[in-house]
Amino acid sequence: MDDSLDEQILNLEKIPFWEDSSRLMTYEEMILKAPSFNTIGRYSKESYNVNSAYWLKLYIDIEEHNSKSWTLELYDQSIDEIVFFLPQKNGVIRKEFMGDSYLFDQRIYFHKNFIIPLNNDIDYTKPIYISIKSNHKVDLHVNIRSTERLIKHATLEYLWFGIYYGAIIIMSFYNFMLWLSIKESKYLVYILHILTVGVFNASTDGTGFQFIWSYNPSINNYVITLLSYAAALSLIFFIKEMMKQEAKTVKYYHYMNYLVGIVTSILIIDLFHFNSQFSDVMLIVTIVGLTLIVAKLRFENKKVSPFYIYGLAAILIGAIFQMLKIFGVIPLTPITQYLLRFSIFLEMLLFSYALYDSLRLIKEEQQRSKDEVIEHQKKTEAMQLKVIEEQEKTVSLKNKVNEELEEKVRERTISLMQSEEKLKEAYRKLEEKSERLNLINRTLDVNNSKLKEGIKKEREKRFIHKIISLEEFMELFPDQVSCKRYLDKQKWEKGFTCKQCHNHKQCNDDNTSGSAQFSRRCSKCGYVESVTSNTVFHHVKFDLTKAFYLSYIFRYHENEFTNIELGIQLDMSRNTIAKFKTKVKSANENKLLLPTFELFEMA
């Protein structure tokens, strides 16, 4: 290195290296083993083997009278561990430890890259060894540059970073003010997207570790993968929100959901195989999918701004060149190094303009709608004039018709009034006839009552003073039910009284069929009293209708029949008839109920 040079960028095509597959060998063991260091024909980041440790061997020739001071720099900020073995002129090997697994304050220079000063106390006649270990694929480009060149480059680089991240903050604030004014959620989602992309860029260029989580290096193990996933999701959600609010459609939502599923699957694979480049694939898949969806949506709906497609295309180009750089298809240059970041910045500018363009398209649509409304109003006014003329004609005709109708109504009213007078006269006559009919009905009711009373008395006289044949008696009491019904009316004519507790209330669930027919249950003690209990018919073994007939004969016509005649007539034994006769005779003495055969409602 002499004064004519400012820097020299090297990779494994020019730097001899040895791959330690055990990852355990120390510097002393490596020197003792003296392995063969070789270069590679074609180098790319993808060729890095995460299961090995890499030993780089550098011979640096700095002229003795060189006026410049020099530094040794590694670009990739994601290398886990770097150990520089610097031979000193006093024979000691000085070790410098760096990497994103160490605290940021351990670095010699407060810079995002790994930089070692090449001081005069280094013995440049001996090789400088560099040990590199990383659990994910890293870029092994080494830059030997002068301190003046380093300061100039670092100043411009950090100026560019300040402009870049400052623009992100300004765009976030600007869109926040738009959200406060318009209240559309797409602006909030866009703010989330650009902030996520900003933090993602900070994690990839090393400024995130330098300024945000410098005291927690363990975050570096997964931050790039997670932030690339977050950037992909924020972009999907932004396009999704744009589709809902600008295109007024959810037609492609299921494609967006599929895309989220694919990106999530890539994230899971990358978390288990974080030595892969799947985080870059994740972004490319997301961008390609969204570009196709938005392009098709733009083709179907002209309300969608084309700048969304331009923004997606810009970031897609940057992502493709990033992958080409990783696989060594294109060389590492300042342009290729910052092309992805520039494309992301261009995407944010185009998306911001797309949001503005959406407002413009909405205003144009509103203006077209307004013009259509004005034209429609003119046509409406012309039609209204015609309608007014027609209405005037209609009103004139209506007035004429109303006059004719009023005349007919007057005539009809007079006719109705005459009919009403006739109806009133007819109603008065009907009322007179009704009064006469009511008087006749009242007279008939009195006569009917007297007639019924006479018939009842006549039937009772006939029932008591004249012997009724068995056939006539059976017409009055054809079965046991009619007999029990008569007993029920006579026994409880004055109401129910319980024999046990003298309660006067009965239950409503009395049986009306079977052996318990016409029985009564006390509501207080539950005692059930049969309709034949305390009567001459209690415990009678023969037919109740025959017992009724015998009680009638023994009470009113005892001397008209002998027991033998009654036995023949009723088909009963003389002894049974004699016993029942004795029971009837002693009814009053034993306080047993005996039917009076008064006609309540005997049908």
DRENZA-806929 format. One record per residue (C-alpha): residue in one letter; chain; x, y, z. Coordinates in nm, 3 decimals. Example, Ala and Ser with C-alpha at 12.3 -4.5 7.8 and 13.67 -1.06 7.14 Angstrom:
REM residues 2
   r   c        px        py        pz
   a   A     1.230    -0.450     0.780
   s   A     1.367    -0.106     0.714
This chain:
REM residues 603
   r   c        px        py        pz
   m   A     0.000     0.000     0.000
   d   A     0.144     0.341    -0.102
   d   A     0.030     0.701    -0.124
   s   A    -0.116     0.650    -0.472
   l   A    -0.390     0.425    -0.336
   d   A    -0.687     0.512    -0.115
   e   A    -0.842     0.170    -0.072
   q   A    -0.836    -0.187    -0.195
   i   A    -1.138    -0.421    -0.167
   l   A    -1.060    -0.792    -0.141
   n   A    -1.260    -1.113    -0.107
   l   A    -1.182    -1.483    -0.092
   e   A    -1.089    -1.478    -0.460
   k   A    -0.776    -1.287    -0.356
   i   A    -0.742    -1.359     0.017
   p   A    -0.601    -1.704     0.107
   f   A    -0.824    -1.880     0.356
   w   A    -0.857    -2.209     0.537
   e   A    -1.187    -2.365     0.645
   d   A    -1.186    -2.516     0.996
   s   A    -1.473    -2.767     0.994
   s   A    -1.439    -2.828     1.370
   r   A    -1.477    -2.456     1.457
   l   A    -1.268    -2.532     1.772
   m   A    -0.909    -2.475     1.664
   t   A    -0.714    -2.202     1.843
   y   A    -0.458    -1.970     1.690
   e   A    -0.170    -2.168     1.841
   e   A    -0.312    -2.499     1.712
   m   A    -0.362    -2.350     1.368
   i   A    -0.003    -2.222     1.356
   l   A     0.123    -2.559     1.474
   k   A    -0.085    -2.747     1.218
   a   A     0.014    -2.504     0.940
   p   A    -0.278    -2.584     0.708
   s   A    -0.276    -2.493     0.344
   f   A    -0.440    -2.154     0.271
   n   A    -0.596    -2.120    -0.073
   t   A    -0.816    -1.879    -0.266
   i   A    -1.146    -1.958    -0.438
   g   A    -1.222    -1.929    -0.806
   r   A    -1.560    -1.753    -0.776
   y   A    -1.676    -1.608    -0.445
   s   A    -2.033    -1.533    -0.327
   k   A    -2.201    -1.490     0.009
   e   A    -2.407    -1.803    -0.060
   s   A    -2.089    -2.017    -0.062
   y   A    -2.025    -1.944     0.308
   n   A    -2.039    -2.262     0.521
   v   A    -2.201    -2.188     0.858
   n   A    -2.070    -2.515     1.003
   s   A    -1.708    -2.407     0.971
   a   A    -1.480    -2.136     1.102
   y   A    -1.287    -1.934     0.841
   w   A    -0.922    -1.834     0.883
   l   A    -0.805    -1.551     0.655
   k   A    -0.435    -1.490     0.595
   l   A    -0.329    -1.140     0.490
   y   A     0.015    -1.012     0.395
   i   A     0.000    -0.634     0.396
   d   A     0.290    -0.441     0.249
   i   A     0.289    -0.079     0.362
   e   A     0.580     0.133     0.241
   e   A     0.805     0.251     0.516
   h   A     0.788     0.615     0.412
   n   A     0.412     0.609     0.342
   s   A     0.248     0.931     0.466
   k   A    -0.100     0.778     0.504
   s   A    -0.241     0.578     0.791
   w   A    -0.443     0.268     0.706
   t   A    -0.735     0.064     0.841
   l   A    -0.864    -0.288     0.789
   e   A    -1.244    -0.304     0.751
   l   A    -1.507    -0.581     0.716
   y   A    -1.838    -0.469     0.565
   d   A    -2.083    -0.732     0.689
   q   A    -2.221    -0.607     1.022
   s   A    -2.398    -0.938     1.094
   i   A    -2.082    -1.150     1.150
   d   A    -2.117    -1.315     1.491
   e   A    -1.747    -1.329     1.591
   i   A    -1.426    -1.184     1.442
   v   A    -1.083    -1.223     1.599
   f   A    -0.790    -1.027     1.456
   f   A    -0.443    -1.171     1.529
   l   A    -0.199    -0.879     1.483
   p   A     0.173    -0.963     1.508
   q   A     0.361    -0.690     1.696
   k   A     0.719    -0.580     1.638
   n   A     0.801    -0.691     1.991
   g   A     0.703    -1.048     1.897
   v   A     0.365    -1.047     2.079
   i   A     0.042    -1.142     1.901
   r   A    -0.225    -0.882     1.982
   k   A    -0.585    -1.006     1.964
   e   A    -0.887    -0.788     1.887
   f   A    -1.236    -0.936     1.935
   m   A    -1.538    -0.800     1.747
   g   A    -1.876    -0.917     1.611
   d   A    -2.247    -0.865     1.662
   s   A    -2.238    -1.111     1.953
   y   A    -2.020    -0.863     2.149
   l   A    -2.119    -0.532     2.303
   f   A    -2.086    -0.246     2.057
   d   A    -1.868    -0.047     2.298
   q   A    -1.591    -0.310     2.262
   r   A    -1.512    -0.182     1.912
   i   A    -1.211     0.040     1.856
   y   A    -1.403     0.274     1.626
   f   A    -1.761     0.386     1.694
   h   A    -1.867     0.273     1.348
   k   A    -2.125     0.027     1.218
   n   A    -1.856    -0.177     1.035
   f   A    -1.573    -0.376     1.194
   i   A    -1.255    -0.160     1.165
   i   A    -0.900    -0.223     1.288
   p   A    -0.630     0.047     1.260
   l   A    -0.308    -0.072     1.095
   n   A    -0.060     0.097     1.329
   n   A     0.316     0.121     1.297
   d   A     0.368    -0.124     1.583
   i   A     0.244    -0.410     1.366
   d   A     0.509    -0.631     1.212
   y   A     0.402    -0.635     0.845
   t   A     0.665    -0.892     0.756
   k   A     0.440    -1.149     0.919
   p   A     0.087    -1.242     0.810
   i   A    -0.222    -1.104     0.982
   y   A    -0.473    -1.380     1.060
   i   A    -0.846    -1.323     1.094
   s   A    -1.077    -1.588     1.249
   i   A    -1.445    -1.561     1.151
   k   A    -1.740    -1.757     1.293
   s   A    -2.107    -1.702     1.215
   n   A    -2.425    -1.906     1.248
   h   A    -2.567    -1.755     0.930
   k   A    -2.428    -1.676     0.588
   v   A    -2.211    -1.364     0.584
   d   A    -2.018    -1.161     0.329
   l   A    -1.639    -1.184     0.361
   h   A    -1.532    -0.870     0.177
   v   A    -1.231    -0.696     0.334
   n   A    -1.141    -0.336     0.257
   i   A    -0.797    -0.191     0.326
   r   A    -0.835     0.185     0.306
   s   A    -0.663     0.496     0.425
   t   A    -0.790     0.674     0.733
   e   A    -0.865     0.985     0.526
   r   A    -1.074     0.777     0.286
   l   A    -1.249     0.610     0.579
   i   A    -1.342     0.943     0.739
   k   A    -1.469     1.084     0.410
   h   A    -1.672     0.773     0.332
   a   A    -1.810     0.746     0.686
   t   A    -1.914     1.113     0.684
   l   A    -2.099     1.081     0.354
   e   A    -2.248     0.746     0.455
   y   A    -2.386     0.872     0.786
   l   A    -2.509     1.188     0.611
   w   A    -2.699     0.965     0.369
   f   A    -2.834     0.763     0.662
   g   A    -2.948     1.084     0.833
   i   A    -3.128     1.200     0.519
   y   A    -3.278     0.856     0.465
   y   A    -3.411     0.803     0.817
   g   A    -3.506     1.169     0.848
   a   A    -3.715     1.135     0.532
   i   A    -3.887     0.832     0.687
   i   A    -3.973     1.033     0.998
   i   A    -4.096     1.329     0.788
   m   A    -4.312     1.103     0.570
   s   A    -4.452     0.938     0.882
   f   A    -4.540     1.276     1.033
   y   A    -4.688     1.399     0.703
   n   A    -4.911     1.093     0.668
   f   A    -5.011     1.122     1.033
   m   A    -5.132     1.476     0.964
   l   A    -5.323     1.344     0.662
   w   A    -5.486     1.083     0.883
   l   A    -5.589     1.351     1.133
   s   A    -5.752     1.540     0.845
   i   A    -5.905     1.256     0.640
   k   A    -5.946     0.984     0.905
   e   A    -5.870     0.698     0.663
   s   A    -5.695     0.402     0.823
   k   A    -5.471     0.340     0.521
   y   A    -5.251     0.632     0.630
   l   A    -5.193     0.473     0.969
   v   A    -5.110     0.139     0.803
   y   A    -4.869     0.319     0.569
   i   A    -4.698     0.485     0.867
   l   A    -4.659     0.142     1.025
   h   A    -4.511     0.011     0.699
   i   A    -4.247     0.281     0.652
   l   A    -4.146     0.271     1.019
   t   A    -4.112    -0.109     1.001
   v   A    -3.905    -0.082     0.683
   g   A    -3.690     0.186     0.848
   v   A    -3.611    -0.033     1.149
   f   A    -3.548    -0.328     0.911
   n   A    -3.293    -0.120     0.718
   a   A    -3.131    -0.010     1.045
   s   A    -3.090    -0.376     1.142
   t   A    -2.927    -0.466     0.808
   d   A    -2.688    -0.168     0.786
   g   A    -2.574    -0.194     1.150
   t   A    -2.707     0.144     1.269
   g   A    -2.982    -0.032     1.464
   f   A    -2.723    -0.218     1.672
   q   A    -2.512     0.096     1.697
   f   A    -2.783     0.334     1.821
   i   A    -3.082     0.127     1.945
   w   A    -2.989    -0.210     2.100
   s   A    -2.612    -0.174     2.141
   y   A    -2.624    -0.317     2.496
   n   A    -2.820    -0.628     2.395
   p   A    -2.629    -0.806     2.115
   s   A    -2.842    -1.121     2.148
   i   A    -3.113    -0.940     1.952
   n   A    -2.891    -0.962     1.643
   n   A    -2.953    -1.338     1.622
   y   A    -3.310    -1.301     1.499
   v   A    -3.385    -0.932     1.443
   i   A    -3.324    -0.930     1.065
   t   A    -3.547    -1.233     1.005
   l   A    -3.831    -1.102     1.221
   l   A    -3.812    -0.749     1.081
   s   A    -3.809    -0.875     0.722
   y   A    -4.126    -1.070     0.809
   a   A    -4.277    -0.760     0.972
   a   A    -4.188    -0.549     0.666
   a   A    -4.354    -0.804     0.437
   l   A    -4.668    -0.816     0.652
   s   A    -4.690    -0.436     0.679
   l   A    -4.666    -0.410     0.299
   i   A    -4.941    -0.672     0.255
   f   A    -5.168    -0.498     0.506
   f   A    -5.108    -0.160     0.341
   i   A    -5.204    -0.291    -0.003
   k   A    -5.502    -0.468     0.155
   e   A    -5.621    -0.145     0.318
   m   A    -5.569     0.042    -0.008
   m   A    -5.785    -0.211    -0.192
   k   A    -6.065    -0.174     0.061
   q   A    -6.071     0.206     0.070
   e   A    -5.975     0.306    -0.284
   a   A    -6.091     0.019    -0.503
   k   A    -6.389    -0.053    -0.273
   t   A    -6.341    -0.427    -0.317
   v   A    -6.239    -0.733    -0.116
   k   A    -6.221    -0.948    -0.427
   y   A    -5.855    -1.041    -0.386
   y   A    -5.852    -1.072    -0.006
   h   A    -5.815    -1.450    -0.021
   y   A    -5.503    -1.412    -0.238
   m   A    -5.362    -1.173     0.023
   n   A    -5.439    -1.426     0.295
   y   A    -5.261    -1.697     0.093
   l   A    -4.963    -1.464     0.061
   v   A    -4.958    -1.411     0.440
   g   A    -4.959    -1.790     0.485
   i   A    -4.669    -1.835     0.241
   v   A    -4.463    -1.562     0.407
   t   A    -4.532    -1.709     0.751
   s   A    -4.421    -2.053     0.629
   i   A    -4.098    -1.903     0.497
   l   A    -4.044    -1.736     0.836
   i   A    -4.085    -2.067     1.019
   i   A    -3.837    -2.237     0.785
   d   A    -3.590    -1.953     0.827
   l   A    -3.616    -1.963     1.208
   f   A    -3.520    -2.331     1.205
   h   A    -3.258    -2.288     0.930
   f   A    -3.136    -1.934     0.990
   n   A    -2.823    -2.002     0.792
   s   A    -3.034    -1.965     0.474
   q   A    -3.125    -1.660     0.267
   f   A    -3.498    -1.715     0.314
   s   A    -3.544    -1.369     0.467
   d   A    -3.454    -1.221     0.125
   v   A    -3.678    -1.476    -0.049
   m   A    -3.958    -1.370     0.185
   l   A    -3.945    -1.011     0.058
   i   A    -3.922    -1.112    -0.309
   v   A    -4.222    -1.349    -0.283
   t   A    -4.425    -1.078    -0.109
   i   A    -4.337    -0.809    -0.362
   v   A    -4.397    -1.032    -0.668
   g   A    -4.734    -1.148    -0.532
   l   A    -4.849    -0.795    -0.447
   t   A    -4.730    -0.659    -0.783
   l   A    -4.942    -0.914    -0.972
   i   A    -5.247    -0.848    -0.753
   v   A    -5.224    -0.467    -0.778
   a   A    -5.157    -0.479    -1.154
   k   A    -5.469    -0.691    -1.210
   l   A    -5.669    -0.462    -0.980
   r   A    -5.546    -0.155    -1.170
   f   A    -5.650    -0.318    -1.497
   e   A    -6.002    -0.377    -1.361
   n   A    -6.042    -0.055    -1.162
   k   A    -5.896     0.270    -1.293
   k   A    -5.951     0.438    -0.955
   v   A    -5.637     0.264    -0.822
   s   A    -5.328     0.480    -0.870
   p   A    -5.060     0.328    -1.100
   f   A    -4.790     0.459    -0.865
   y   A    -4.858     0.165    -0.635
   i   A    -4.735    -0.060    -0.915
   y   A    -4.434     0.166    -0.977
   g   A    -4.342     0.155    -0.607
   l   A    -4.366    -0.225    -0.594
   a   A    -4.164    -0.253    -0.915
   a   A    -3.891    -0.029    -0.769
   i   A    -3.847    -0.236    -0.455
   l   A    -3.868    -0.558    -0.661
   i   A    -3.575    -0.444    -0.876
   g   A    -3.372    -0.361    -0.565
   a   A    -3.450    -0.701    -0.408
   i   A    -3.351    -0.886    -0.727
   f   A    -3.017    -0.705    -0.746
   q   A    -2.963    -0.780    -0.377
   m   A    -3.006    -1.152    -0.446
   l   A    -2.773    -1.131    -0.749
   k   A    -2.511    -0.965    -0.527
   i   A    -2.551    -1.235    -0.260
   f   A    -2.499    -1.515    -0.515
   g   A    -2.199    -1.337    -0.666
   v   A    -2.358    -1.272    -1.006
   i   A    -2.281    -0.900    -0.979
   p   A    -1.982    -0.755    -0.792
   l   A    -1.990    -0.557    -0.468
   t   A    -1.977    -0.187    -0.554
   p   A    -2.109     0.124    -0.379
   i   A    -2.407     0.117    -0.618
   t   A    -2.497    -0.249    -0.562
   q   A    -2.433    -0.212    -0.189
   y   A    -2.691     0.067    -0.147
   l   A    -2.925    -0.017    -0.437
   l   A    -3.181    -0.202    -0.219
   r   A    -3.196     0.085     0.029
   f   A    -3.237     0.335    -0.254
   s   A    -3.516     0.125    -0.409
   i   A    -3.694     0.110    -0.072
   f   A    -3.663     0.488    -0.042
   l   A    -3.800     0.525    -0.395
   e   A    -4.086     0.287    -0.307
   m   A    -4.182     0.502    -0.008
   l   A    -4.178     0.816    -0.223
   l   A    -4.392     0.651    -0.491
   f   A    -4.636     0.515    -0.232
   s   A    -4.663     0.862    -0.077
   y   A    -4.734     1.008    -0.418
   a   A    -4.980     0.724    -0.482
   l   A    -5.172     0.825    -0.171
   y   A    -5.178     1.182    -0.301
   d   A    -5.272     1.058    -0.647
   s   A    -5.558     0.865    -0.492
   l   A    -5.690     1.190    -0.350
   r   A    -5.656     1.346    -0.696
   l   A    -5.847     1.061    -0.856
   i   A    -6.114     1.090    -0.590
   k   A    -6.145     1.465    -0.650
   e   A    -6.169     1.409    -1.026
   e   A    -6.436     1.148    -0.967
   q   A    -6.619     1.390    -0.738
   q   A    -6.594     1.664    -1.002
   r   A    -6.732     1.430    -1.267
   s   A    -7.011     1.334    -1.032
   k   A    -7.075     1.702    -0.962
   d   A    -7.092     1.780    -1.335
   e   A    -7.330     1.489    -1.383
   v   A    -7.544     1.619    -1.098
   i   A    -7.554     1.968    -1.254
   e   A    -7.651     1.823    -1.591
   h   A    -7.909     1.608    -1.422
   q   A    -8.044     1.915    -1.239
   k   A    -8.083     2.101    -1.569
   k   A    -8.277     1.812    -1.716
   t   A    -8.479     1.790    -1.398
   e   A    -8.566     2.162    -1.412
   a   A    -8.684     2.126    -1.773
   m   A    -8.892     1.827    -1.675
   q   A    -9.027     2.019    -1.376
   l   A    -9.150     2.298    -1.607
   k   A    -9.333     2.041    -1.815
   v   A    -9.470     1.882    -1.502
   i   A    -9.593     2.223    -1.378
   e   A    -9.778     2.280    -1.707
   e   A    -9.931     1.935    -1.683
   q   A   -10.021     2.000    -1.320
   e   A   -10.197     2.325    -1.413
   k   A   -10.401     2.137    -1.670
   t   A   -10.467     1.865    -1.417
   v   A   -10.575     2.119    -1.153
   s   A   -10.815     2.282    -1.398
   l   A   -10.963     1.945    -1.486
   k   A   -10.968     1.849    -1.121
   n   A   -11.161     2.164    -1.027
   k   A   -11.417     2.090    -1.294
   v   A   -11.451     1.731    -1.177
   n   A   -11.475     1.847    -0.814
   e   A   -11.760     2.084    -0.899
   e   A   -11.948     1.803    -1.069
   l   A   -11.876     1.573    -0.776
   e   A   -11.994     1.835    -0.527
   e   A   -12.321     1.869    -0.714
   k   A   -12.368     1.494    -0.714
   v   A   -12.275     1.480    -0.345
   r   A   -12.539     1.741    -0.264
   e   A   -12.799     1.544    -0.456
   r   A   -12.691     1.224    -0.288
   t   A   -12.693     1.391     0.055
   i   A   -13.053     1.503     0.009
   s   A   -13.147     1.151    -0.097
   l   A   -12.970     1.003     0.205
   m   A   -13.142     1.246     0.443
   q   A   -13.480     1.142     0.304
   s   A   -13.384     0.776     0.343
   e   A   -13.269     0.847     0.699
   e   A   -13.611     0.993     0.789
   k   A   -13.776     0.682     0.653
   l   A   -13.539     0.459     0.850
   k   A   -13.609     0.654     1.170
   e   A   -13.983     0.605     1.122
   a   A   -13.934     0.233     1.055
   y   A   -13.708     0.206     1.363
   r   A   -13.972     0.375     1.580
   k   A   -14.233     0.126     1.463
   l   A   -13.992    -0.163     1.533
   e   A   -13.936    -0.036     1.886
   e   A   -14.311    -0.028     1.948
   k   A   -14.343    -0.384     1.820
   s   A   -14.043    -0.486     2.033
   e   A   -14.207    -0.345     2.347
   r   A   -14.524    -0.539     2.274
   l   A   -14.322    -0.858     2.215
   n   A   -14.131    -0.810     2.542
   l   A   -14.460    -0.774     2.728
   i   A   -14.592    -1.092     2.567
   n   A   -14.263    -1.276     2.651
   r   A   -14.280    -1.172     3.016
   t   A   -14.639    -1.298     3.032
   l   A   -14.532    -1.625     2.870
   d   A   -14.243    -1.662     3.118
   v   A   -14.483    -1.626     3.412
   n   A   -14.723    -1.877     3.260
   n   A   -14.438    -2.120     3.182
   s   A   -14.314    -2.097     3.540
   k   A   -14.658    -2.166     3.678
   l   A   -14.704    -2.449     3.431
   k   A   -14.368    -2.610     3.529
   e   A   -14.453    -2.580     3.899
   g   A   -14.792    -2.738     3.834
   i   A   -14.636    -3.019     3.635
   k   A   -14.380    -3.078     3.912
   k   A   -14.645    -3.090     4.181
   e   A   -14.860    -3.313     3.967
   r   A   -14.571    -3.551     3.903
   e   A   -14.480    -3.556     4.273
   k   A   -14.842    -3.631     4.366
   r   A   -14.850    -3.901     4.108
   f   A   -14.506    -4.030     4.222
   i   A   -14.611    -4.045     4.587
   h   A   -14.983    -4.123     4.578
   k   A   -14.989    -4.345     4.275
   i   A   -14.776    -4.653     4.229
   i   A   -14.527    -4.614     3.943
   s   A   -14.445    -4.932     3.759
   l   A   -14.092    -5.064     3.743
   e   A   -14.074    -4.970     3.373
   e   A   -14.175    -4.608     3.444
   f   A   -13.933    -4.592     3.736
   m   A   -13.650    -4.719     3.512
   e   A   -13.718    -4.433     3.273
   l   A   -13.641    -4.189     3.556
   f   A   -13.349    -4.390     3.698
   p   A   -13.220    -4.603     3.411
   d   A   -12.873    -4.679     3.563
   q   A   -12.651    -4.639     3.869
   v   A   -12.513    -4.304     3.744
   s   A   -12.860    -4.144     3.747
   c   A   -12.921    -4.285     4.095
   k   A   -12.590    -4.152     4.226
   r   A   -12.649    -3.817     4.058
   y   A   -12.983    -3.787     4.242
   l   A   -12.819    -3.888     4.573
   d   A   -12.540    -3.633     4.508
   k   A   -12.790    -3.350     4.469
   q   A   -13.000    -3.453     4.772
   k   A   -12.708    -3.535     5.004
   w   A   -12.501    -3.221     4.937
   e   A   -12.780    -2.984     4.848
   k   A   -12.667    -2.747     5.126
   g   A   -12.295    -2.796     5.064
   f   A   -12.018    -3.036     5.160
   t   A   -11.917    -3.100     5.525
   c   A   -11.635    -3.341     5.611
   k   A   -11.736    -3.611     5.864
   q   A   -11.385    -3.621     6.008
   c   A   -11.284    -3.255     6.054
   h   A   -11.609    -3.072     5.964
   n   A   -11.428    -2.877     5.692
   h   A   -11.659    -2.727     5.428
   k   A   -11.412    -2.722     5.135
   q   A   -11.350    -3.007     4.897
   c   A   -11.067    -3.074     4.651
   n   A   -11.113    -3.001     4.283
   d   A   -10.958    -3.334     4.179
   d   A   -11.257    -3.549     4.281
   n   A   -11.300    -3.867     4.082
   t   A   -11.585    -3.866     3.834
   s   A   -11.559    -4.223     3.712
   g   A   -11.523    -4.577     3.846
   s   A   -11.609    -4.685     4.198
   a   A   -11.535    -4.338     4.336
   q   A   -11.789    -4.170     4.109
   f   A   -11.958    -3.868     4.278
   s   A   -11.733    -3.903     4.586
   r   A   -11.595    -3.593     4.761
   r   A   -11.240    -3.539     4.903
   c   A   -11.181    -3.305     5.196
   s   A   -10.931    -3.031     5.111
   k   A   -10.804    -3.024     5.470
   c   A   -10.764    -3.383     5.593
   g   A   -10.799    -3.566     5.260
   y   A   -11.088    -3.788     5.377
   v   A   -11.287    -3.931     5.084
   e   A   -11.661    -3.967     5.135
   s   A   -11.866    -4.187     4.900
   v   A   -12.200    -4.060     4.771
   t   A   -12.374    -4.370     4.925
   s   A   -12.215    -4.339     5.270
   n   A   -12.463    -4.255     5.551
   t   A   -12.748    -4.360     5.321
   v   A   -12.963    -4.674     5.312
   f   A   -12.768    -4.776     5.000
   h   A   -12.432    -4.805     5.175
   h   A   -12.279    -5.154     5.134
   v   A   -12.577    -5.271     4.923
   k   A   -12.468    -5.580     4.727
   f   A   -12.740    -5.576     4.458
   d   A   -12.809    -5.333     4.177
   l   A   -12.850    -4.971     4.294
   t   A   -13.145    -4.910     4.060
   k   A   -13.335    -5.199     4.224
   a   A   -13.247    -5.062     4.567
   f   A   -13.383    -4.721     4.459
   y   A   -13.708    -4.880     4.344
   l   A   -13.744    -5.081     4.670
   s   A   -13.681    -4.767     4.880
   y   A   -13.953    -4.591     4.681
   i   A   -14.203    -4.880     4.736
   f   A   -14.119    -4.922     5.108
   r   A   -14.149    -4.548     5.173
   y   A   -14.468    -4.461     4.989
   h   A   -14.647    -4.791     4.899
   e   A   -14.535    -5.044     5.158
   n   A   -14.864    -5.231     5.176
   e   A   -14.917    -5.265     4.802
   f   A   -14.668    -5.549     4.746
   t   A   -14.550    -5.849     4.943
   n   A   -14.187    -5.946     4.962
   i   A   -14.256    -6.246     4.744
   e   A   -14.417    -6.033     4.471
   l   A   -14.128    -5.786     4.480
   g   A   -13.878    -6.073     4.467
   i   A   -14.044    -6.213     4.156
   q   A   -14.071    -5.869     3.994
   l   A   -13.706    -5.775     4.063
   d   A   -13.561    -6.126     4.037
   m   A   -13.432    -6.109     4.396
   s   A   -13.454    -6.336     4.700
   r   A   -13.724    -6.272     4.959
   n   A   -13.464    -6.266     5.238
   t   A   -13.261    -5.988     5.065
   i   A   -13.578    -5.781     5.018
   a   A   -13.678    -5.829     5.382
   k   A   -13.335    -5.717     5.508
   f   A   -13.337    -5.407     5.289
   k   A   -13.695    -5.327     5.403
   t   A   -13.581    -5.338     5.765
   k   A   -13.289    -5.103     5.675
   v   A   -13.531    -4.858     5.512
   k   A   -13.769    -4.864     5.810
   s   A   -13.487    -4.791     6.054
   a   A   -13.333    -4.517     5.837
   n   A   -13.448    -4.228     6.056
   e   A   -13.346    -4.410     6.372
   n   A   -12.997    -4.484     6.230
   k   A   -12.969    -4.137     6.073
   l   A   -12.937    -4.280     5.727
   l   A   -13.031    -4.075     5.425
   l   A   -13.339    -4.198     5.240
   p   A   -13.431    -4.054     4.899
   t   A   -13.738    -3.826     4.901
   f   A   -13.780    -3.860     4.525
   e   A   -13.840    -3.488     4.485
   l   A   -13.789    -3.388     4.125
   f   A   -13.471    -3.179     4.109
   e   A   -13.383    -3.232     3.742
   m   A   -13.461    -3.600     3.698
   a   A   -13.452    -3.652     3.327
